[in-house]
Amino acid sequence: MTIKTEVDGNVVIIRLHRPEKRNALCTPLLEELMDTLTHYDADPNVGCFVVTGSEQVFAAGADIHEMADMSYQEMAATDYFGGWEAFTRIRTPIVAAVSGYALGGGCELAMMCDTIFAAESALFGQPELTIGVIPGMGGSQRLTKLVGKSKAMDMILTGRMMDAVEAERAGLVSRVVPDGQLLQETLEAAKTIARYSKPAVVLAKECVLNAEKLSVEEGVRMERRAFHGLFATEDQKEGMHAFIEKRKPQFTGN
């Protein structure tokens, strides 16, 4: 077992669990993680995921022992790391709760999530050049989009780590939380997300992700069509009438 899963109301908490390997990412972990995410993503009652590690380490990178002796032909034939892109196709929002080290693949996994909450102790880095390779799970692309070319170059070319304060200032993380309060605050945010209408939440996530890929004109057009489409849902009627009637809405996901 490489992960531990807990259901808290409408939130699913997934904890990376390879303590002997500092939560290093490996093929069995990817398979177990994707099986779990795919299963719960299809559940209309699940409104948010939280992905976390231990207090000391989120994930210290990919499992070097698994790939050290692989040849180019083996890496290419298996499209090594390619399977991780399935993570980005999960429709339900995913919040990363990062404490301690998030290095290499660990940093890349956190960036695949929809937003990152970081404990004050969190440290982020892409140190692949120190072992003779480069990021392979999207680090050069996602880090650049999040923090800009100059800072991404600095981190990737020097291998230095970025602490939580700098990470928030640079736009890598959305919140910095005192050590010991990370999971509590992340869960509060996840439960807030999970209380809303799931069709609306899924489309909101999709629209924000489209902003990275589309022109403003195209993105606004798609946003407007998604907005119009939500008027076919019962939750839109419930939400707007609850506002008019000054009461809390009772969303059903329909």
HELIX and SHEET records of a PDB file:
HELIX    1   1 PRO A   19  LYS A   21  5                                   3    
HELIX    2   2 THR A   27  ASP A   41  1                                  15    
HELIX    3   3 ILE A   64  MET A   67  1                                   4    
HELIX    4   4 TYR A   72  ALA A   77  1                                   6    
HELIX    5   5 GLY A   82  ARG A   89  5                                   8    
HELIX    6   6 GLY A  105  MET A  112  1                                   8    
HELIX    7   7 GLU A  128  ILE A  131  5                                   4    
HELIX    8   8 GLY A  139  VAL A  147  1                                   9    
HELIX    9   9 LYS A  149  THR A  158  1                                  10    
HELIX   10  10 ALA A  164  ALA A  170  1                                   7    
HELIX   11  11 LEU A  182  ARG A  195  1                                  14    
HELIX   12  12 LYS A  198  ASN A  210  1                                  13    
HELIX   13  13 VAL A  216  GLY A  229  1                                  14    
HELIX   14  14 LEU A  230  ALA A  232  5                                   3    
HELIX   15  15 GLU A  234  ILE A  244  1                                  11    
SHEET    1   A 6 ILE A   3  ASP A   8  0                                        
SHEET    2   A 6 VAL A  11  LEU A  16 -1                                        
SHEET    3   A 6 CYS A  48  THR A  52  1                                        
SHEET    4   A 6 ILE A  94  VAL A  98  1                                        
SHEET    5   A 6 THR A 115  ALA A 119  1                                        
SHEET    6   A 6 ARG A 175  VAL A 177  1                                        
SHEET    1   B 4 VAL A  57  ALA A  59  0                                        
SHEET    2   B 4 TYR A 101  LEU A 103  1                                        
SHEET    3   B 4 LEU A 123  GLY A 125  1                                        
SHEET    4   B 4 MET A 161  ASP A 163 -1                                        
END                                                                             
